[in-house]
Amino acid sequence: MGIIAKPIGYLLMWIYKLVGNYGISLIILTFIVKLVLYPLYAKQIKSSGDMAEMSEKAQEIQRRYANDKEKQNEEMQKLYSETGFNPMSGCLPMLIQFPIIMGLFALLRNPMKYMPAGDEMIFANHESFLWIKDLAQPDAWILPVLAGVATYFAFAMNNAMQMQQPGASAGQNKAMNAIMKYFFPLSILWLARSYPAGLAIYWAGGQIMQIFFNIRINKIREQMNKEKEQKKLAERAEKELARKKRARMKGYVQ
């Protein structure tokens, strides 16, 4: 994790030298990291939506050519080729995000291990911030509760967006999602009470930003779905008009 944690540590030190407050530096670092990761997160959500839509089309092909495996594989390859869909595209953003997040956790759990040695940063790590007397020590309740609540809403919103995807079943992973919806935030609350307050600031701030990201992505998706629906209606109207024209040419109108 040092490969990721050390560069972020230098960035945190540079921010601290600019603002002179360790708590504010952590908030700025959180903002920067989340903005950098936002395109990857948006791509991950889009890929999950594309995968759900492709799954629906793939199931239709499997039903249509259930007795002809060769034709089924041919149609699947044709579908992937026409849409440019890559089944692995949803995994890449997650694989890139994971080491960055783990590097941040390693840094904020033990800042001095990944930042240049010096009295300035040693003292900075133990600064007070708002009601927190020492950022290197855990906060008893306020930050953990904030982190847990923010995690709950971010997780619930993300889950709701996935269920709105084309091809998503209302009962799809319903039991597991219901458990994780409460278990994950409670786990974060418990862990935040044992981790340094600086790490809790990062997590709580990151999840609050995630909520706003989810709102934005949801609006974009709603607009895209609306445009897709309008396109489908236009295509149906065009096909119906063409059918009526062909009928007239044959001497009757249905």
FENWO-V577901 format. One record per pair of residues at least 12 apart in sequence whose C-alpha atoms are under 6 Angstrom apart, sorted by sequence separation. I is the first residue (numbers start at 0). J is the second residue. D is the distance in Angstrom with one decimal. If there is no record, write none. Layout:
BEGIN
i: (I/I)
j: (J/J)
d: (D/D)
END
This chain:
BEGIN
i: (151/150/147/147/147/46/144/143/43/143/43/143/39/139/137/137/150/137/146/149/153/137/138/149/136/137/135/136/134/134/107/4/3/4/0/4/21/8/8/22/5/55/52/51/52/51/48/29)
j: (184/184/184/187/188/89/188/188/89/191/92/192/92/192/192/193/206/194/203/206/210/195/196/207/195/196/195/196/196/197/198/102/102/103/102/106/123/113/114/128/113/166/165/165/166/166/164/201)
d: (5.3/5.4/4.5/5.6/4.8/4.9/5.8/4.7/5.3/4.9/5.8/5.8/5.0/5.7/5.6/5.6/5.7/5.3/4.1/5.5/5.0/4.4/5.4/5.7/4.6/4.7/4.8/5.8/4.9/5.3/5.2/4.5/5.1/5.9/5.0/5.3/5.7/5.8/5.1/5.7/4.9/5.2/5.1/5.8/5.7/5.3/5.5/5.6)
END
